[in-house]
């Protein structure tokens, strides 16, 4: 397992980057006609959402 340490500001920036990229992915997914490529994009979206959740959980632990 890899562990990284971020400042609160770094965590917020990373979360925002992920949020913007996920929104762009959703548009790309809806515009994609190739099934294989769409599935790859959906998988990438899922991974990015997982990272977002981990960032949220880490922030909750720090603020608790």
N, C-alpha and C positions, 0 to 999 in steps of 0.2 A: 504494500500500500504506500502511495506517495502522499506526503503531507506538505501543504503549502501554508504559509502565514501571510495574510493580507491585512493592511490597515483597513479601517472602516471605509475610507474614501476609495481605496483600491477595489474593495468588494463592491461598492455601489457602482463604480465605473464598469467593472466586469459584468455585473448584473444587467446594467443598461445596454451594454454591447450585445449580450445574449438576447435580451428582449427585442432589440431592433433587428438582429439577424434572424430570430425566429419569425418575426412578422414578415420579413422579406422572403424567407423560405416558404411561408404559407402561400404567398402570391405566386412564387415559382412553382410550387406543387400544383396549384390550381391551373396554371398555364401549361403544365407538362402533359404530353400525350403518351410518351413512352412509359409503359408500366414499370419496367425495371428501374428507370431513372427516378420515377415518382416514389417507388418503394425505398430507394436509397436516400432520397431527400426526407422522407417521413422518418426513417431510422435516425438520420442526422438531427432532425427536429426533436425526436425523443431523447437523444443523448444530451442535447442542449438544455431541454427542460429538466432533465435529471441534475445537471450541473447547477441550474438555477435553484432547484429545491435544496441542494446541499449547501449552497451559499446562504439561502434563507435560514436553514436549520442552524448553521454556524453562527449567524447573526443573532438568532434567538438565544442560543446558549451563552453568548457573550453578554447580552443585555439582561439575562436572568440573574 
